[in-house]
Amino acid sequence: MREYIALAVRLGGLINTKAMQAALPDGCRLGDPATMESIRPELGPGLAAGWTGLPRQVAPQPVLSDGRRLDAHVGYAPALLLRNDVALPPNEAAKLAERDVVVVRDPAPALQDWLADLGVVAVAVRPDRYMLGAARDATELVTLAHRI
């Protein structure tokens, strides 16, 4: 929450011309371009599933192989993002479908590289796009699928 308050104060300073100089970093002048970086605060302690060693942050929005971003494909549903070389047992996939969990197994490099960089075979993503948990292998994948 503090990150959002600090961001709001800084944005106010950038917008308000009288306070702009005070909002700029040391050494900058009013004529210099001001930049803002979006914050991605970590999710606090609470409900998590599977392996939770990954950052508790908003998942990225990779472009999928059909040209759409992940959100456009998933909508407002929980999602299970899988590496291409991993498959859910059919009964687990059916259970996820009953709970309206969207299973995304797409060859898009942006998605596959992200999962590989995390060192996981799957990531569960909440409807608000925060990462809920991950699985590093097939056994953890089944456990994760039960907890979404």
C-alpha positions as CSV (number, residue, x, y, z in Angstrom):
1,M,0.0,0.0,0.0
2,R,2.8,2.4,0.8
3,E,4.2,1.9,-2.7
4,Y,0.9,3.1,-4.2
5,I,0.7,6.1,-1.9
6,A,4.3,7.1,-2.7
7,L,3.5,6.7,-6.4
8,A,0.4,8.9,-6.1
9,V,2.3,11.6,-4.3
10,R,5.1,11.5,-7.0
11,L,2.5,11.6,-9.8
12,G,0.9,14.6,-8.2
13,G,4.2,16.3,-8.0
14,L,4.8,15.7,-11.7
15,I,1.4,17.0,-12.7
16,N,1.4,20.0,-10.4
17,T,3.8,22.5,-12.0
18,K,4.4,24.4,-8.8
19,A,5.6,21.3,-7.0
20,M,7.3,19.7,-10.0
21,Q,10.8,20.8,-9.1
22,A,10.5,19.2,-5.6
23,A,9.3,15.9,-7.2
24,L,12.2,15.6,-9.6
25,P,15.2,13.5,-8.5
26,D,18.3,15.4,-7.2
27,G,20.3,17.0,-10.0
28,C,17.4,17.2,-12.4
29,R,16.0,20.5,-13.7
30,L,12.5,21.4,-14.8
31,G,13.5,21.2,-18.5
32,D,14.7,17.6,-18.1
33,P,12.3,14.9,-19.1
34,A,10.6,13.3,-16.1
35,T,10.1,9.6,-16.1
36,M,7.9,7.3,-14.0
37,E,8.3,3.6,-13.6
38,S,5.2,1.5,-12.8
39,I,5.5,-0.3,-9.5
40,R,4.8,-4.0,-9.1
41,P,4.3,-4.5,-5.3
42,E,4.6,-8.0,-4.1
43,L,1.5,-9.8,-2.9
44,G,1.6,-10.1,0.9
45,P,1.3,-13.3,2.9
46,G,-1.9,-15.2,2.4
47,L,-3.3,-18.0,0.2
48,A,-0.7,-19.5,-2.0
49,A,-0.5,-22.8,-3.9
50,G,2.2,-25.1,-5.0
51,W,5.8,-24.0,-4.9
52,T,5.9,-20.4,-3.8
53,G,9.6,-19.5,-4.3
54,L,8.7,-17.3,-7.2
55,P,8.1,-13.6,-6.9
56,R,4.6,-12.8,-5.6
57,Q,4.0,-10.3,-8.3
58,V,1.7,-9.7,-11.3
59,A,2.4,-12.1,-14.1
60,P,3.7,-10.6,-17.4
61,Q,1.4,-10.2,-20.4
62,P,3.2,-12.2,-23.1
63,V,1.9,-12.1,-26.7
64,L,0.6,-15.5,-27.5
65,S,1.0,-17.3,-30.9
66,D,-2.4,-16.0,-32.1
67,G,-1.2,-12.4,-31.6
68,R,-3.3,-11.7,-28.5
69,R,-2.0,-10.8,-25.1
70,L,-2.5,-13.3,-22.3
71,D,-5.4,-11.3,-20.7
72,A,-7.3,-11.2,-24.0
73,H,-7.1,-15.0,-24.1
74,V,-7.9,-15.7,-20.5
75,G,-10.3,-12.9,-19.6
76,Y,-11.3,-12.6,-15.9
77,A,-10.6,-16.2,-14.9
78,P,-7.9,-18.0,-13.0
79,A,-5.3,-19.5,-15.3
80,L,-2.7,-22.3,-15.4
81,L,0.2,-21.5,-17.7
82,L,2.0,-24.5,-18.9
83,R,5.3,-25.3,-20.6
84,N,4.8,-27.0,-24.0
85,D,6.5,-30.2,-23.0
86,V,4.2,-30.7,-20.0
87,A,0.7,-32.1,-20.1
88,L,-2.0,-32.4,-17.4
89,P,-3.6,-35.7,-16.8
90,P,-7.0,-35.7,-18.6
91,N,-8.9,-36.0,-15.4
92,E,-7.1,-33.0,-13.9
93,A,-7.7,-30.9,-17.0
94,A,-11.4,-31.8,-16.8
95,K,-11.5,-30.7,-13.1
96,L,-9.9,-27.4,-14.0
97,A,-12.4,-26.8,-16.8
98,E,-15.3,-27.5,-14.3
99,R,-13.9,-24.7,-12.1
100,D,-13.5,-22.3,-15.1
101,V,-9.7,-22.3,-14.9
102,V,-8.2,-21.5,-18.3
103,V,-5.3,-23.8,-19.2
104,V,-2.8,-22.0,-21.4
105,R,-0.3,-24.2,-23.2
106,D,1.0,-22.0,-26.0
107,P,4.2,-22.2,-28.0
108,A,4.8,-18.4,-27.9
109,P,8.4,-17.8,-27.0
110,A,7.6,-15.0,-24.6
111,L,5.5,-17.4,-22.5
112,Q,7.8,-20.4,-22.8
113,D,11.0,-18.4,-22.1
114,W,9.4,-16.8,-19.0
115,L,8.4,-20.2,-17.6
116,A,11.9,-21.5,-18.4
117,D,13.6,-18.5,-16.7
118,L,11.5,-19.2,-13.6
119,G,12.6,-22.8,-13.7
120,V,9.0,-24.1,-13.5
121,V,6.7,-26.2,-15.7
122,A,3.6,-24.3,-14.7
123,V,2.4,-21.1,-13.0
124,A,-1.0,-20.6,-11.5
125,V,-2.3,-17.0,-12.0
126,R,-5.2,-15.5,-10.1
127,P,-8.0,-13.5,-11.9
128,D,-6.2,-10.3,-10.7
129,R,-3.1,-11.7,-12.5
130,Y,-1.0,-12.1,-9.4
131,M,1.0,-15.4,-9.4
132,L,-0.6,-17.8,-7.0
133,G,2.0,-20.5,-7.2
134,A,4.1,-22.7,-9.4
135,A,5.1,-26.3,-10.1
136,R,8.7,-27.4,-10.8
137,D,7.7,-30.9,-11.9
138,A,4.7,-33.2,-12.8
139,T,4.0,-34.1,-9.2
140,E,3.9,-30.5,-8.1
141,L,1.8,-29.7,-11.1
142,V,-1.0,-32.1,-10.0
143,T,-0.8,-30.6,-6.4
144,L,-1.0,-27.0,-7.9
145,A,-3.9,-27.9,-10.1
146,H,-5.9,-29.1,-7.0
147,R,-5.3,-25.8,-5.2
148,I,-6.3,-23.3,-7.9
